[in-house]
């Protein structure tokens, strides 16, 4: 209807619609304000509507009449040609007339145009020199042609179109002009008469656009003068059409036969038919462009070439045949060689002419209708010509003939631009748009007032029919044997259920009311939807979980006593078992009712299972659909007991047995390691001392065992959030504590065990890392000098820097809290931290209340620390961690910042050692320069003796470890590293608690924002890679 209104507006009658709308509105306004009888505005509305319908009807009759007259005029031209033809050609012309009539009759079956198709459908003319592939492009374009000639091509034209073929598609009529028309003036008068004919019977848009087709081989390899001449010949024909029709046409430049470029087929040959139908080129915006056509082509071509480079790289990685890979590699270069000629062609084709209407460049496209002929290597030919050699001849490709980049160029670009022709300047276009919209709004308003009940009835009927079909499809899915349904299969039913639920609360849309809405379909739709989710989604997922749980229990039982399951497997099984318990009945004795936390857990893990089972990507729209479906099902559990499933007791019992046999602290620590891994704070030797080539390590310290992780997350997890790593009693099937007192005692015991075991692992991790450090053995004096410089450069120097960094990371308490008052200081820190969280966000507290809260928190912390030692005799503490490294740290203790005036800071053993290295470095320099050679040996022996004396004062536990780090810089190439020490046995975890503490139940890892490692050595973070978590020292 809107299209008809636009057509009427073009005839200057839009004012009638505006006046009619104003009359209707005024009549109803007067009736409401003044009190006229309602039958008066009703009658006026009906009369105005009748007039509008009459205008529309007359317009449609005119369109049909124009279509008939156009058809008759074409037949008259054909009859005139037949009458003037030689007798021996009249039979052939009669057959052509019959075939043309069949084509027109077939075109009338088009849904878009119907009987007035010749008038209603857009018309386009395609022009180009002989042999440029116009007909081949149309034949293989993938468009639908209601009728084709006996030869499979377009229908031969008659009269003024005797040099044209008619290609009549369901979307448009295309006139394929003969190639010789571009360069010759044969039948020129008949062609102009034909243009006058369509201008008379299609006054709005005689033609909707023109397609200038030219073979890329004719342009890319031609001389500059020939390119300009070809462009001028085509431009003359375009100017001729525009002048005859008195309009400006969009012109689409079509470079055909791109398969003649070497590598074209190899680059795009892997595309599917759908992909080969897309557009390869660029379309110019309809707004007025500032760049001339030549420059616009240059920019568009460069963008196209850039994308082609990426495509070529991808194809080279996929192509197995070496010759084809070489062609793919060279294709962007072959195309790039043609840029200058192609740009010159576009420039001359759309060169501005002040005396004639300049055609509008709408776009440039590269296509191939079939693969015939021999590709021409422009790059090698140019080189051969430069060296006076014969041109390189490439073999004709033996490939299946396919069309490339044609279908969408016609269907989605050219045909969609049917309204571009005859466009006025921008201001006129905006005025016409506003007029059309105003008239349409007035008309629709009047029409809506009288047609709302009918619209509501039709919409409700259609809505009920669609809903019935959805329910039938869902019932078939429920009854089928297919296991798990994808979210896309359920989405229509879910959307309809949500829509009906919204209608229940807020009412249906206005156009579905008017007494016509039937809302009693909500309950049946909801029932079918929930049953579909239960039987085709949740049921299969729970069944798969139960089977996985059974297999897991049997596998662990089979390897009993050999090894514990890894943390990932335990985490997965714990989550599966918890999900199974939450969605099944009968519930256990101690299982709590389903609360918000349980519902969130079900949603999270059902979504994970469904996503994994259907292989949905992270950004796939189906993921959002899965979340919505699961959320709706879980929300319905509160009121629908029948949505639960029978519990698989054997599977639950098997997994519970596994969990209750694994020591809790063991897997809790593994869970903590996994949870904080996203902080990306692993410590390597480069982060410890900076990047030096002489000191290396075979391992690294994992993030969980760094001071940063301890302070930011691990300590809080152990002391406040540890319970989730030990599991919930009702999930593990263990007896809960008798009362709150026993529960608190159990929590304290678990905390103490976990903390002690974690700190033991902390010590083990750092010892293993220190044992993995080694000094690179130099091979000559140059290498020896490099080692000495590494060890003596910087302040502090390398050994001191390393030991102080180790000291920093193994000191897990504030120094001022140590010494005799360590426990009190620790309680002070812990109590203040807990109280700060307790009063955070609370306003109006008096000073006395604040002090009371702080005091209570300190007392609780002190009691907890004391009871922790009682619960776990010999438990490892933060101070104990540093004590394990005291023998190493005393070699390079931190220098106090507040040395009294007149006194000097204590000289550390590390500083004495470094001083010896400086003497040795200078002596080695003299020896390398050929002076004072014997001084080096004296300095070396002195350094050796002095270092041996220093090592004598080091605790025996660290003496040999330090020796392997301190002696290599002294000995240089003569150093012979000892055999690496055996790796220490891993720290055993406390045994599983019989009270039901259970095994660790790692939970999904959160994703905090990574922050820089707060270590004194500011060195770049290395790329994370797989590494041993521990190991013995390895020398070189």
Buried (B, 14 or more C-beta within 10 A) or exposed (E): EEEBBBBBBBEEBBEBBBEBBEBBBEBBEBBEEEEBEEEEBBEBBEBBBEBBEEBBEEBEEBBBEBBBBBBEBBBEBBBBBBEEBEEEEBEEBEEBBEBBBBBBBBBBEBEEBBBBBBBBBBBBBBBBBEEBBBBBBBBBBBBEBBBBBEEEBBBBBBBBBBBBBBBBBBBBBBBBBBBEBBBEEEBEEBBBBBBBBBBEBBEBBBBBBBBBBBBBBBBBBBEEEBBBEBBEBBBEBBBBBBEBBEBBBBBBBBBBBBBBBBBBBBBBBEBEEEEBBBBBBBBBEBEEEEEBBBBBBBEBBEEBBEEBEEBBEEBBEEBEEEEBBBBBBBBBBBBBBBBEBBBBBBBBBBBEEEEBBBBBBBBBBBBBBBBBEEBBBBBBBBEBEEEEEEEBEBEEBEEEEBBBBBBBBBBBBBBEBBEBBBBEEEEEEEEBEEBBEBBBEBBBEBBEEEBBEEBBBBBBEEBEEEBEEBBEBBEEBBEEEEEBBBBBBBBBBBBBBBBBBEBEEEEBEEBBBBEBBEEEBBEEBBEBBBBBBBBBBBBBBBBBBBEBBBEBBEEBEEEEEEEBBEBEBBBBBBBBBBBBBBBBEEBEEEBEEBEEEBBEBBBBBBBBBBBEBBEBEEEBEBBEBBBBBBBBBBEBBEEEEEBBBEBBEEBBEBBBBBBBBBBBBBBBBBBBBBBBBBBEBBBBBBBBBBBBEBBBBBBBBBBBBBBBBBEBBBBBBBBEEBBBBBBBBBBBBBEBBEEEEEEEBBBBBBBBBBBBBBBBBBBBBBBBBBBBBBBBBBEEBEBBBBBBBBBBEBEBBBBBBBBBBBBBBBBBBEEEBBEEEBBEBBBBBBBEBBBEEEBEEEEEEEEEEEEEBBEBBBEBBBEBBEBBBEBBEEBBBBBBBBBBBBBBBBBBBBBEEEEEEEEEEEEBBBBEBBBBBBBBBBBBBBBBEEEEEEBBEEBBEBBBEBBEEBBEEBEEEBBEBBBBBBBBBBBBEEBEBEEBEEBEEEBEBBEBBEBBBBBBBBBEEEEEEEEEBEBEBEBEBEEEEEBEBBBBBBBE
